[in-house]
Amino acid sequence: MKKEMTSQSNKTKINNLHLQKDERLDDLQYNNLYIIQNKYNYCFSSDAVLLCNFVKAKKTETIVDLCSGSGVVGILAQAKTNAKQLYMIELQKELANMCERSIEYNGLQDKAKVFCCDIVDAQKILFQETSKKQFDVVCVNPPYYLPTQKKLSGKEQIDIAKFELRLNLNSICKVASDLLKFGGKFFMINDSDRIAEIIQTMQKHDLQPKVLQFVFPKPNTKSNVVLIEAIKAGKLGADVVCKNLY
């Protein structure tokens, strides 16, 4: 009976939801959570799911999700860790708007908030909101590619999300370091080909990589993405993990 009532409640919620042109409501397959996406613009991939499963936070801690897109990483990471609070930073207005409506649809207004701004302004804006300049956990699914690495799609929203057009690895690591308290944790997913640059850039900003998890899409192929957990002002030494998705 309880399952039937929950199913009926979900149908009522979906029927009452107003989606804009070309938008859809996707089931996140966890805790009855859903997310709004535009099928013709940037939609989250398996990389976002990998990251939200990689993020660790305590129930008393706050997560700051940079480059949050439509909100999938932050929403799932908060749900899976039961972190006290979630703040999401997204530059693109349409994505931030979808994220806000997903937060409202899932009834997370008391746990999550999205800010539409450049990540370089995140600390100032969060200080105005919370009176805090530093936080427990920062995560990011950033643009992976340099404009010279691959051909741009021609769709601005997709290209900003995938290519370093409006921000770069150095600015991401600097912002993350500035936002984190001493001993705070930083979680990132990125292109495995950039691992040397990632480690060097993190260490430049006092972020010490502690866990490197390389992901392989198929047997007998090289890793395509890597997940990194770093500690603010951490000691040297890291665990290296291989994960097969095939």
ZAMARGU-4260 file (C-alpha; in steps of 0.2 Angstrom, whole numbers, plus 5000, padded with zeros to 4 digits):
<rodrens>
0) 5000/5000/5000 | 5014/5012/5004 | 5023/5009/4988 | 5006/5012/4978 | 5004/5029/4988
5) 5021/5034/4984 | 5019/5030/4966 | 5002/5040/4965 | 5011/5055/4974 | 5025/5055/4961
10) 5012/5055/4947 | 5003/5070/4955 | 5020/5079/4957 | 5024/5076/4939 | 5007/5081/4932
15) 5009/5098/4942 | 5026/5102/4936 | 5028/5115/4922 | 5042/5111/4910 | 5048/5124/4898
20) 5050/5120/4879 | 5061/5105/4876 | 5063/5101/4894 | 5061/5084/4902 | 5060/5077/4920
25) 5073/5063/4923 | 5072/5050/4937 | 5089/5050/4946 | 5085/5032/4953 | 5089/5037/4970
30) 5078/5043/4985 | 5064/5048/4973 | 5074/5062/4966 | 5072/5070/4949 | 5081/5083/4939
35) 5075/5094/4925 | 5085/5095/4909 | 5084/5102/4891 | 5086/5088/4879 | 5094/5099/4866
40) 5107/5107/4877 | 5119/5101/4890 | 5114/5085/4899 | 5123/5076/4912 | 5133/5061/4908
45) 5140/5046/4918 | 5154/5056/4923 | 5143/5066/4934 | 5136/5050/4942 | 5154/5044/4945
50) 5158/5060/4954 | 5143/5061/4966 | 5146/5043/4971 | 5165/5048/4974 | 5161/5063/4985
55) 5162/5060/5004 | 5155/5072/5017 | 5149/5071/5035 | 5131/5075/5041 | 5137/5090/5049
60) 5146/5097/5034 | 5143/5109/5020 | 5146/5105/5001 | 5150/5118/4988 | 5147/5111/4971
65) 5156/5122/4957 | 5151/5122/4939 | 5135/5113/4945 | 5126/5113/4929 | 5108/5107/4931
70) 5112/5101/4948 | 5114/5082/4947 | 5131/5081/4956 | 5126/5092/4970 | 5109/5085/4973
75) 5114/5067/4973 | 5130/5070/4983 | 5120/5079/4997 | 5107/5065/4996 | 5120/5051/4997
80) 5130/5059/5011 | 5116/5068/5020 | 5127/5083/5021 | 5119/5097/5031 | 5120/5110/5017
85) 5123/5111/4999 | 5128/5127/4989 | 5129/5126/4970 | 5138/5138/4959 | 5133/5139/4940
90) 5138/5152/4928 | 5125/5149/4914 | 5107/5156/4918 | 5097/5143/4910 | 5106/5129/4919
95) 5105/5138/4935 | 5086/5140/4933 | 5084/5122/4929 | 5094/5118/4945 | 5083/5130/4955
100) 5067/5122/4949 | 5074/5104/4952 | 5078/5109/4970 | 5060/5116/4973 | 5053/5100/4964
105) 5062/5089/4976 | 5058/5099/4991 | 5076/5103/4995 | 5074/5122/4998 | 5080/5120/5016
110) 5096/5110/5011 | 5101/5117/4995 | 5103/5134/4986 | 5110/5138/4969 | 5119/5154/4964
115) 5121/5160/4946 | 5138/5168/4945 | 5156/5165/4940 | 5165/5154/4952 | 5178/5167/4955
120) 5165/5177/4964 | 5159/5161/4974 | 5168/5165/4990 | 5161/5183/4991 | 5144/5178/4987
125) 5144/5163/5000 | 5151/5175/5013 | 5137/5187/5010 | 5124/5172/5011 | 5132/5162/5026
130) 5145/5174/5034 | 5158/5160/5031 | 5172/5161/5019 | 5178/5143/5021 | 5169/5126/5020
135) 5171/5108/5023 | 5169/5100/5005 | 5171/5107/4987 | 5167/5096/4972 | 5167/5100/4953
140) 5164/5092/4937 | 5173/5105/4926 | 5176/5108/4908 | 5188/5095/4903 | 5195/5101/4886
145) 5206/5115/4880 | 5198/5123/4864 | 5213/5116/4854 | 5210/5098/4859 | 5193/5094/4851
150) 5181/5103/4839 | 5168/5114/4847 | 5149/5109/4845 | 5144/5127/4840 | 5131/5127/4854
155) 5137/5139/4867 | 5129/5131/4882 | 5137/5114/4878 | 5154/5121/4873 | 5155/5132/4889
160) 5152/5116/4899 | 5164/5105/4890 | 5178/5117/4885 | 5189/5129/4895 | 5181/5144/4887
165) 5176/5154/4903 | 5187/5146/4916 | 5202/5135/4917 | 5210/5122/4928 | 5221/5134/4938
170) 5206/5145/4942 | 5196/5130/4948 | 5209/5124/4959 | 5212/5142/4966 | 5194/5144/4970
175) 5192/5127/4978 | 5207/5130/4989 | 5201/5148/4994 | 5184/5140/4999 | 5191/5125/5009
180) 5195/5126/5027 | 5211/5118/5033 | 5209/5099/5031 | 5194/5102/5019 | 5191/5090/5005
185) 5191/5093/4986 | 5183/5081/4974 | 5186/5082/4955 | 5183/5072/4940 | 5193/5076/4924
190) 5201/5069/4908 | 5214/5056/4913 | 5226/5063/4900 | 5228/5079/4911 | 5233/5070/4927
195) 5251/5077/4928 | 5244/5095/4925 | 5230/5092/4938 | 5242/5086/4951 | 5254/5100/4948
200) 5240/5113/4948 | 5232/5106/4964 | 5249/5106/4973 | 5252/5124/4968 | 5236/5129/4977
205) 5240/5119/4993 | 5228/5105/4988 | 5237/5088/4991 | 5229/5073/4980 | 5226/5059/4992
210) 5215/5047/4981 | 5217/5045/4962 | 5204/5033/4954 | 5206/5030/4936 | 5191/5024/4926
215) 5192/5013/4911 | 5177/5012/4899 | 5182/4995/4890 | 5194/4981/4893 | 5211/4983/4886
220) 5209/5002/4884 | 5217/5017/4893 | 5208/5027/4906 | 5197/5040/4900 | 5193/5049/4916
225) 5201/5051/4933 | 5193/5055/4950 | 5204/5065/4962 | 5201/5068/4981 | 5213/5081/4988
230) 5215/5088/5005 | 5218/5106/5009 | 5236/5108/5016 | 5237/5089/5017 | 5253/5078/5018
235) 5261/5070/5003 | 5255/5052/4999 | 5241/5046/4989 | 5231/5030/4985 | 5229/5025/4967
240) 5214/5015/4962 | 5208/5007/4946 | 5189/5006/4942 | 5182/4996/4927 | 5166/5002/4921
245) 5164/4989/4907
</rodrens>
